[in-house]
Amino acid sequence: MIMKQRLDQRQVQKLILAPALQQAIKLLPLTNLELIEVIDEELSDNPILEIEEETLARKPESEVEPEAGAEPAAAAPDAGPSDMEDPPSSAEDREFESYFQEYIDDGFRPLPQERPAEVPSLENTLASGTTLWDHLSWQANLTFTEPAEQDVAERIIGNINEDGYLTQTPEEIAQAAGVPFETEEAIRAKIRGFDPIGCGSLNLKECLLAQMDQLLIKDEVARTIIQDHLPLLEKSDYAQLSRLLGCPMASIKIHIEIIKRLDPSPGSKYTKDRTSYVVPDIIVTKDGDELKISLNDEGLPRLRVNAYYRTLLARAFKENPDAYRYLKDKMKKALWFLRSLDQRDQTIFKVARYIVDKQAEYLEKGMDFIKPLTLMEIAQEIGVHESTVGRVVANKYMLTPRGVYPLKYFFHKALAGDFGEDVSSLRVKERLKRLVEAEDPAHPLSDIEIEEVLARENFKIARRTVAKYRKQLKILPSHIRKRKSVMEGTS
């Protein structure tokens, strides 16, 4: 076979993501706060765009006072296309301008919001709290005076995780610090006595025993349970504990209550709580029997095309070709950006409208009326790709009469009912949870029994699916629930 080079022409079809399309796709998954950052970045990069002041009344051209040092034509903020001399343009330019004519006139204008009162900046109201490692290091500096001991203590503290447990072996710490293993263990024993007690332990057993020692808890049965029988305690196998320890069930219950008062994660109270403040992107209100949808545009600036630069664009065609090309490019980018913002709002609104229409009964009556919903279903209904709906749903929240929900909450698969209708998996989970809450504690329902009850209620679900949903709801198996019930009922 002879290999040689040659030129060949082929006509193929392939998808090319133009920059404008890429921009529109990137705007879809953004929250309002992230969108504000993108708008600010676009404003700083493109002089064609400007923010329309909310308090600025739209005046006739004759009433607008010219700016100091500016020509009258450049001072009219709302001059329309008819107020300037349009440069000669090609058919492509005329088509482009007619396509974006509505954005040239109006721009991107969210609903006006009242200007908030002056408040201190958020940075001035925040204070950093003491971390677990800072708190332990402060105690170590007061306890250890020798530089070698301080070095070992800092190495131990630096390898403690957020729960308070040591993530590196004592042998490795001793070797890295260049001290005997006994010296490292003596220092670590002192650190376990720091506040919070138990930090620096290797495992749960060591942590709980350190707390019993420091708190002077003299309970040998509880100590024996921690040292030798933690797996049985984890399984709630109280009967086996009673046999091994030779204690009645009532006595075992007292000792276990003492263990429950110990902290299995001593470092967690110094872990900073990561509070997420949710700003709903979609607001659903009830007006009579109708559910109305509105997009939350609070904080979004009202954008428009700067009339002064549009005037310069008309003049630069004859006077400065380089400036004309620059301004023309910026004008196209500005118009594409405005159109992308509008497309984002329209797509979000369509998705929200379909979700509300689909789940109207749930919003009115509750969980028993929630319906299954998929991304593909919405994509086919509103005429977009499934990935587009996925981008819209990401990081978006909806404020409804029943509370604030992430849009992802409404998407879950369907289970087939006995009469041909689709049943939401979320509804099945809620029913499973209610069955467990209402069961007889002395005779808890097994997974097979729950399957039979759900089958009688038109929920066709396998036993393994019941077990999966039970684990997702963090419900213990029936035998462990029964053991806990027996222990709680023991006097």
C-alpha positions in Angstrom: 0.0 0.0 0.0 1.4 3.4 -1.1 0.9 6.3 1.3 0.8 9.8 -0.1 -0.5 13.2 0.7 -3.4 14.8 -1.2 -5.9 17.7 -0.9 -9.5 16.8 -0.6 -12.7 18.8 0.0 -15.6 17.5 2.0 -18.9 19.0 3.1 -19.7 18.1 6.7 -22.0 19.3 9.4 -20.8 19.9 12.9 -21.7 21.9 15.9 -19.6 25.0 16.6 -20.1 27.0 19.8 -19.8 30.6 18.8 -18.5 33.0 21.5 -22.0 34.5 21.9 -23.5 31.1 22.4 -20.8 30.1 24.9 -21.6 33.3 26.8 -25.3 32.5 26.9 -24.6 29.0 28.2 -22.3 30.3 30.9 -25.0 32.7 32.2 -27.6 30.0 32.7 -26.3 28.3 35.9 -25.3 31.6 37.6 -27.1 32.8 40.7 -28.1 36.4 41.1 -25.0 37.2 43.1 -22.7 35.6 40.6 -24.6 37.3 37.7 -23.9 40.7 39.3 -20.2 39.9 39.3 -20.3 39.0 35.6 -22.3 42.2 34.8 -19.8 44.3 36.7 -16.9 42.7 34.8 -18.7 43.3 31.5 -19.3 46.9 32.4 -15.7 47.5 33.2 -14.6 45.9 29.9 -17.2 47.3 27.5 -17.7 51.1 27.5 -20.8 50.7 25.3 -22.8 49.3 28.3 -23.9 51.5 31.1 -26.2 51.4 34.1 -29.4 53.3 33.9 -29.9 55.2 37.2 -33.2 54.1 38.8 -33.9 57.7 40.0 -33.1 59.3 36.6 -36.4 60.4 35.0 -36.5 60.0 31.2 -36.7 63.5 29.9 -37.3 64.8 26.3 -34.1 65.7 24.4 -34.9 69.4 24.7 -35.0 69.3 28.5 -31.7 67.5 29.0 -28.9 69.8 30.0 -25.6 69.3 28.2 -22.7 68.1 30.2 -19.8 70.6 30.8 -17.3 70.5 28.0 -19.4 68.1 25.9 -21.1 68.7 22.6 -24.9 68.8 22.6 -25.2 65.6 20.6 -23.2 63.7 23.1 -25.2 64.7 26.1 -28.5 63.2 25.2 -28.6 60.0 27.2 -31.7 58.6 25.5 -31.1 59.6 22.0 -32.5 57.0 19.6 -31.2 55.8 16.3 -33.1 58.6 14.5 -31.2 61.3 16.4 -27.9 60.5 14.9 -26.4 60.2 11.4 -26.2 56.5 10.7 -23.1 55.4 8.9 -23.4 53.5 5.6 -23.4 49.8 6.4 -23.5 46.5 4.6 -26.5 44.2 4.4 -25.0 42.1 7.2 -24.7 45.2 9.5 -28.3 46.3 8.7 -29.6 42.8 9.5 -27.6 42.6 12.7 -28.9 46.0 13.9 -32.5 45.2 13.0 -32.1 41.9 14.9 -31.0 43.8 18.1 -33.2 46.9 17.6 -35.2 46.2 20.7 -32.1 46.0 22.8 -30.7 49.2 21.4 -33.9 51.0 22.4 -34.6 49.4 25.8 -31.6 47.3 26.9 -31.8 44.9 29.8 -34.1 46.4 32.4 -35.0 44.3 35.4 -37.9 45.6 37.5 -36.9 48.7 39.4 -36.2 48.2 43.1 -36.1 50.8 45.9 -32.6 51.9 46.7 -31.6 50.3 50.1 -30.6 52.5 52.9 -27.0 53.0 53.7 -25.7 50.2 55.9 -22.2 49.2 57.1 -20.3 46.9 54.8 -20.5 43.2 55.5 -16.8 43.1 56.0 -17.1 45.4 59.0 -19.7 43.2 60.7 -17.8 39.9 60.6 -15.4 38.6 63.1 -13.2 35.5 62.8 -13.7 33.1 65.7 -11.1 31.0 67.5 -10.2 27.8 65.7 -9.6 24.4 67.3 -5.9 24.6 66.4 -5.5 28.1 67.8 -7.2 27.1 71.0 -4.9 24.0 71.4 -1.8 25.9 70.5 -2.5 28.6 73.1 -2.8 26.0 75.8 0.3 24.2 74.5 2.3 27.5 74.8 1.3 27.8 78.4 2.0 24.1 79.2 5.3 23.3 77.4 8.4 25.5 78.0 11.1 23.5 76.3 11.6 24.2 72.6 11.7 20.4 71.8 8.4 19.8 73.6 6.8 22.8 71.9 7.9 21.4 68.5 6.4 18.0 69.2 3.2 19.6 70.5 2.8 21.7 67.4 3.3 18.7 65.2 0.6 16.8 67.1 -1.8 19.7 67.0 -1.1 20.3 63.4 -2.2 16.8 62.6 -5.5 16.9 64.4 -8.6 17.0 62.2 -11.8 19.0 62.7 -13.3 16.3 64.9 -10.3 16.3 67.2 -8.6 13.0 66.1 -5.0 12.5 65.2 -4.5 11.8 61.5 -0.9 10.7 61.7 0.6 7.9 63.7 2.5 8.7 66.9 5.5 6.8 65.5 5.7 9.1 62.5 5.4 12.2 64.6 8.1 11.1 67.0 10.4 10.2 64.1 9.7 13.6 62.3 10.4 15.5 65.6 13.5 13.4 66.4 12.4 12.4 69.9 11.7 9.1 71.6 8.3 7.5 71.2 7.7 7.7 75.0 8.3 11.5 74.9 5.8 12.0 72.2 3.2 9.9 74.0 3.7 11.8 77.2 3.2 15.1 75.4 0.1 13.7 73.6 -1.4 12.5 76.9 -1.2 16.1 78.2 -2.8 17.4 75.0 -5.7 15.0 75.4 -6.3 16.7 78.7 -6.6 20.1 77.1 -9.9 21.8 76.4 -11.8 20.2 74.6 -10.9 17.0 76.3 -10.0 14.1 74.1 -8.4 16.0 71.2 -5.3 14.2 69.9 -6.8 10.7 70.4 -6.2 8.0 67.8 -9.7 6.5 68.0 -13.1 6.7 69.7 -12.1 4.4 72.5 -9.1 6.5 73.4 -11.1 9.7 73.2 -13.9 8.5 75.5 -11.5 7.0 78.0 -9.6 10.3 78.2 -12.8 12.2 78.9 -13.7 9.7 81.7 -10.2 10.2 83.2 -10.3 14.0 83.1 -13.9 14.2 84.3 -13.2 11.8 87.1 -16.0 9.4 86.2 -15.6 6.3 88.3 -17.8 3.8 86.5 -15.9 0.6 85.8 -18.8 -1.0 83.9 -18.9 1.9 81.5 -15.1 1.8 81.1 -15.3 -1.9 80.4 -18.0 -1.3 77.7 -15.8 1.3 76.1 -12.6 -0.8 76.2 -13.9 -4.1 75.1 -17.5 -3.9 73.8 -17.9 -0.8 71.6 -19.0 -3.0 68.6 -21.9 -4.4 70.6 -22.8 -0.9 71.7 -22.8 0.3 68.1 -25.2 -2.6 67.2 -27.4 -1.8 70.3 -27.0 -5.4 71.3 -27.9 -4.8 74.9 -28.8 -8.3 75.7 -25.4 -9.6 74.8 -23.8 -6.8 76.8 -25.9 -7.8 79.8 -24.8 -11.5 79.5 -21.1 -10.6 79.1 -21.0 -8.1 81.9 -23.3 -10.1 84.2 -25.5 -7.0 84.8 -29.3 -6.7 84.5 -30.7 -4.7 81.6 -31.8 -1.9 83.9 -28.2 -1.5 85.1 -26.8 -1.6 81.6 -29.1 1.3 80.6 -27.7 3.5 83.4 -24.1 2.8 82.3 -24.9 3.5 78.7 -26.5 6.8 79.6 -23.2 7.8 81.2 -21.4 7.0 77.9 -23.9 9.0 75.9 -23.0 12.1 77.9 -19.4 11.9 76.5 -18.5 13.7 73.3 -17.4 11.4 70.4 -16.2 14.5 68.4 -14.6 16.9 70.9 -13.3 19.2 68.2 -16.6 19.8 66.4 -17.7 22.6 68.7 -14.8 24.7 67.4 -15.6 23.9 63.8 -17.0 27.0 62.1 -20.6 26.5 61.0 -20.8 27.2 57.3 -24.2 28.9 57.1 -25.5 29.2 53.6 -27.8 32.2 53.0 -30.2 31.4 50.2 -31.6 34.2 47.9 -34.5 32.8 45.9 -34.1 33.3 42.2 -37.8 32.6 41.5 -40.8 33.8 43.6 -44.1 32.0 43.4 -47.1 33.9 44.9 -50.7 32.9 45.2 -53.3 35.3 43.7 -56.7 33.8 44.3 -56.7 30.4 42.7 -53.7 31.3 40.5 -50.0 30.7 41.1 -48.0 33.6 39.7 -44.3 33.4 38.9 -41.8 36.3 39.0 -38.0 36.3 38.7 -36.1 37.9 41.6 -34.2 40.8 40.0 -33.4 42.5 43.2 -29.9 43.9 43.1 -29.5 43.4 39.3 -28.5 46.7 37.6 -30.6 48.0 34.7 -28.4 48.0 31.6 -28.6 50.0 28.4 -26.5 51.0 25.4 -24.6 54.2 26.0 -26.0 56.9 23.6 -22.8 58.8 23.6 -20.8 55.9 22.2 -23.5 55.2 19.6 -23.0 58.8 18.4 -19.3 58.3 18.3 -19.8 55.1 16.3 -21.7 57.1 13.7 -19.0 59.8 13.5 -16.1 57.4 13.5 -17.1 55.8 10.3 -15.9 58.7 8.3 -13.3 60.2 10.6 -11.5 57.2 12.2 -11.8 53.7 10.7 -9.9 52.1 13.5 -12.1 53.6 16.1 -15.1 52.6 14.1 -14.1 48.9 14.0 -13.3 49.0 17.7 -16.7 50.6 18.6 -18.6 48.3 16.3 -17.0 45.2 17.9 -17.9 46.5 21.4 -21.4 47.3 20.2 -22.0 43.8 19.0 -20.6 42.3 22.2 -22.8 44.6 24.3 -25.9 43.6 22.3 -25.1 40.0 22.5 -24.7 40.3 26.3 -28.0 42.0 26.6 -29.7 39.4 24.5 -28.0 36.6 26.6 -29.4 38.1 29.8 -32.9 38.2 28.3 -32.6 34.6 27.1 -31.4 33.6 30.5 -34.5 35.1 32.1 -36.8 33.7 29.5 -35.4 30.1 29.9 -35.5 30.3 33.7 -39.1 31.5 33.6 -40.2 28.7 31.2 -38.6 26.1 33.4 -40.2 27.6 36.5 -43.6 27.9 34.8 -43.6 24.2 33.9 -42.5 23.1 37.4 -45.2 25.1 39.1 -47.9 23.9 36.7 -46.7 20.3 37.2 -46.5 20.5 41.0 -49.5 22.8 41.5 -51.3 20.2 43.6 -48.2 19.6 45.7 -47.9 23.4 46.4 -51.6 23.5 47.3 -52.1 20.2 49.2 -48.8 18.8 50.3 -46.5 15.8 49.9 -49.1 13.2 49.0 -49.7 15.1 45.7 -46.1 15.6 44.5 -45.5 14.2 41.0 -42.4 12.7 39.4 -40.4 15.0 37.1 -37.3 14.7 34.9 -35.0 17.0 33.0 -35.9 15.3 29.8 -39.6 16.0 30.3 -39.1 19.7 30.7 -36.6 19.9 27.9 -39.0 18.3 25.4 -41.9 20.6 26.6 -40.1 23.9 26.3 -37.9 22.9 23.2 -34.4 23.0 24.6 -31.7 20.5 25.3 -31.7 18.5 28.5 -28.3 19.9 29.5 -29.8 23.4 29.2 -32.5 22.5 31.8 -29.7 21.1 34.0 -27.9 24.4 33.9 -31.0 26.3 34.8 -31.8 24.0 37.7 -28.2 24.2 39.1 -27.9 26.5 42.2 -31.4 28.0 41.8 -34.0 28.3 44.5 -37.7 28.9 44.4 -39.7 30.7 47.1 -43.2 29.1 47.2 -46.2 29.4 49.6 -44.8 26.2 51.2 -41.3 27.5 51.7 -38.0 27.8 49.9 -36.9 24.8 47.8 -34.0 24.2 45.5 -35.2 23.5 42.0 -33.5 20.1 42.1 -36.0 19.2 44.9 -38.7 18.8 42.3 -36.8 16.3 40.1 -37.1 12.7 41.1 -37.8 9.5 39.2 -41.2 7.8 38.9 -42.3 4.5 40.2 -45.1 2.6 38.5 -48.4 2.2 40.4 -50.8 -0.7 40.1 -53.3 1.4 38.1 -50.8 2.7 35.5 -50.1 6.1 37.0 -46.6 7.3 37.9 -45.7 7.7 41.6 -42.9 10.0 42.8 -40.1 8.4 44.7 -40.1 11.3 47.1 -43.7 10.5 48.0 -42.7 6.9 48.6 -39.9 8.0 51.0 -42.3 10.2 52.9 -44.8 7.3 53.3 -42.0 5.0 54.4 -41.0 7.6 57.0 -44.5 7.9 58.3 -44.9 4.1 58.6 -41.8 3.8 60.8 -42.9 6.8 63.0 -46.3 5.1 63.5 -45.1 1.6 64.1 -45.3 -0.3 67.3 -41.8 0.1 69.0 -42.0 -3.4 70.4 -42.7 -4.9 67.0 -41.1 -2.6 64.4 -41.8 -3.2 60.7 -39.2 -5.1 58.7 -38.3 -4.2 55.2 -40.5 -7.0 53.8 -43.5 -5.8 55.9 -43.0 -2.3 54.7 -42.9 -3.6 51.1 -46.2 -5.4 51.7 -47.9 -2.3 53.2 -46.7 -0.1 50.4 -47.9 -2.6 47.8 -51.4 -2.5 49.4 -51.3 1.3 49.0 -50.5 1.1 45.2 -46.7 1.6 45.6 -45.0 -1.2 43.6 -41.5 -1.3 45.2 -39.0 -4.1 45.8 -37.6 -4.9 49.2 -34.1 -3.8 48.2 -35.5 -0.5 47.2 -37.2 -0.2 50.6 -33.8 -0.8 52.2 -32.1 1.8 50.0 -34.7 4.4 50.8 -34.6 3.5 54.5 -30.8 4.1 54.5 -31.2 7.4 52.7 -33.6 8.5 55.4 -31.1 7.3 58.0 -33.6 4.9 59.6 -32.0 2.0 61.4 -32.9 -1.7 60.6 -35.9 -3.2 62.4 -33.8 -5.4 64.8 -31.8 -2.4 66.0 -34.9 -0.3 66.4 -36.4 -3.1 68.5 -33.3 -3.3 70.7 -33.4 0.4 71.4 -37.1 0.1 72.2 -36.5 -2.7 74.7 -33.7 -0.7 76.3 -35.8 2.5 76.6 -38.7 0.5 78.0 -36.5 -1.2 80.7 -36.9 0.3 84.1 
